[in-house]
């Protein structure tokens, strides 16, 4: 019984995170970044979606070079499998950002296990230009 309640609570949390991300993205004319460069205007929200597998201990983390140009809003992970308890099942990690000023900055995304002191498994650097 406790396990069923935990599964239901987990499902509700995941759905709520996805809904919040979608609402924030759509409410401000959000766009999905697919390349290594992205151009937009002040006040817009955009997302970066990355393949991930939280069951392996790896997580994506983000660093914004100039927070006067772009601000971090939210992060949501959605498992691809219909059963979120499947070990080894991947998913999508979606970061939401908002442009706050004109200029150019970079967002560095790193996929690593936080407790390991080795180079990350993946790194993605995206240049954002805000006009």
C-alpha positions as CSV (number, residue, x, y, z in Angstrom):
1,X,0.0,0.0,0.0
2,X,2.8,2.4,0.9
3,X,4.6,1.6,-2.3
4,X,1.5,2.4,-4.4
5,X,1.1,5.8,-2.6
6,X,4.7,6.6,-3.2
7,X,4.3,5.8,-6.9
8,X,1.2,8.0,-7.2
9,X,3.0,10.9,-5.4
10,X,6.0,10.5,-7.6
11,X,3.8,10.5,-10.7
12,X,2.0,13.7,-9.5
13,X,5.3,15.5,-8.9
14,X,6.7,14.6,-12.3
15,X,3.5,15.7,-14.0
16,X,3.4,19.0,-12.1
17,X,7.0,19.7,-13.0
18,X,6.3,19.1,-16.7
19,X,3.2,21.3,-16.5
20,X,5.0,24.2,-14.8
21,X,7.8,24.0,-17.4
22,X,5.3,24.0,-20.3
23,X,3.3,26.8,-18.9
24,X,6.3,29.0,-18.3
25,X,7.6,28.2,-21.7
26,X,4.4,28.9,-23.6
27,X,3.4,31.9,-21.5
28,X,6.3,33.9,-22.6
29,X,6.7,32.8,-26.2
30,X,9.3,30.1,-25.3
31,X,11.5,28.3,-27.8
32,X,13.4,25.1,-27.8
33,X,17.1,25.3,-28.4
34,X,18.4,22.6,-30.7
35,X,21.8,23.8,-31.8
36,X,24.9,25.3,-30.3
37,X,23.8,28.9,-30.9
38,X,20.5,30.6,-30.2
39,X,19.3,34.2,-30.9
40,X,16.3,35.7,-29.2
41,X,15.0,39.0,-27.6
42,X,14.7,40.3,-24.0
43,X,11.9,38.8,-21.9
44,X,11.7,35.5,-23.8
45,X,11.8,32.1,-22.2
46,X,13.6,29.1,-23.9
47,X,14.3,25.5,-23.1
48,X,17.2,23.1,-23.6
49,X,16.2,19.4,-23.6
50,X,18.9,16.8,-23.1
51,X,18.9,13.0,-23.0
52,X,19.6,11.8,-19.5
53,X,19.5,8.7,-17.4
54,X,19.1,9.5,-13.7
55,X,19.2,5.9,-12.7
56,X,22.9,5.8,-13.4
57,X,23.8,8.6,-11.1
58,X,24.6,11.1,-13.8
59,X,22.9,14.5,-13.8
60,X,23.1,17.5,-16.0
61,X,24.1,20.7,-14.3
62,X,24.2,24.2,-15.8
63,X,26.3,27.3,-15.5
64,X,25.5,30.7,-17.1
65,X,28.5,32.9,-17.8
66,X,26.6,36.2,-17.7
67,X,23.4,36.2,-15.5
68,X,22.7,39.8,-16.6
69,X,21.8,38.3,-20.0
70,X,20.1,35.0,-19.2
71,X,18.6,33.7,-15.9
72,X,18.0,30.1,-14.9
73,X,14.3,29.4,-14.3
74,X,13.7,25.7,-13.8
75,X,14.8,22.1,-14.4
76,X,12.5,19.1,-14.9
77,X,13.4,15.4,-15.6
78,X,10.8,13.2,-17.3
79,X,11.4,9.4,-17.6
80,X,10.8,8.0,-21.0
81,X,9.4,4.7,-19.7
82,X,5.8,4.4,-18.6
83,X,7.0,2.9,-15.3
84,X,9.4,5.4,-13.6
85,X,10.8,2.6,-11.5
86,X,12.5,0.8,-14.3
87,X,16.2,0.7,-13.5
88,X,18.3,1.8,-16.4
89,X,15.5,3.6,-18.2
90,X,16.4,7.0,-19.7
91,X,14.5,10.2,-20.1
92,X,14.8,13.9,-20.9
93,X,16.2,16.6,-18.6
94,X,14.8,20.0,-19.7
95,X,16.2,23.3,-18.5
96,X,14.2,26.5,-18.7
97,X,15.9,29.9,-19.0
98,X,14.7,33.5,-19.4
99,X,16.4,36.3,-21.2
100,X,16.8,39.4,-18.9
101,X,19.1,41.7,-20.8
102,X,20.8,42.4,-24.1
103,X,24.1,40.8,-24.9
104,X,25.8,37.5,-25.6
105,X,26.5,34.7,-23.0
106,X,27.2,31.0,-22.9
107,X,25.4,28.3,-21.0
108,X,27.6,25.3,-20.2
109,X,25.8,22.0,-19.5
110,X,27.8,19.2,-17.9
111,X,26.6,15.6,-17.6
112,X,28.5,13.9,-14.7
113,X,28.2,12.1,-11.4
114,X,28.7,14.8,-8.8
115,X,30.7,12.6,-6.4
116,X,33.3,11.6,-9.1
117,X,36.4,13.7,-9.7
118,X,36.8,12.8,-13.4
119,X,36.0,14.7,-16.6
120,X,32.3,14.8,-17.3
121,X,30.7,12.2,-19.6
122,X,29.3,15.0,-21.8
123,X,29.6,18.7,-22.1
124,X,27.5,21.0,-24.2
125,X,28.2,24.8,-24.6
126,X,25.5,26.9,-26.1
127,X,26.0,30.6,-27.1
128,X,22.9,32.8,-26.5
129,X,22.6,36.2,-28.1
130,X,19.9,38.5,-26.8
131,X,18.9,41.5,-28.9
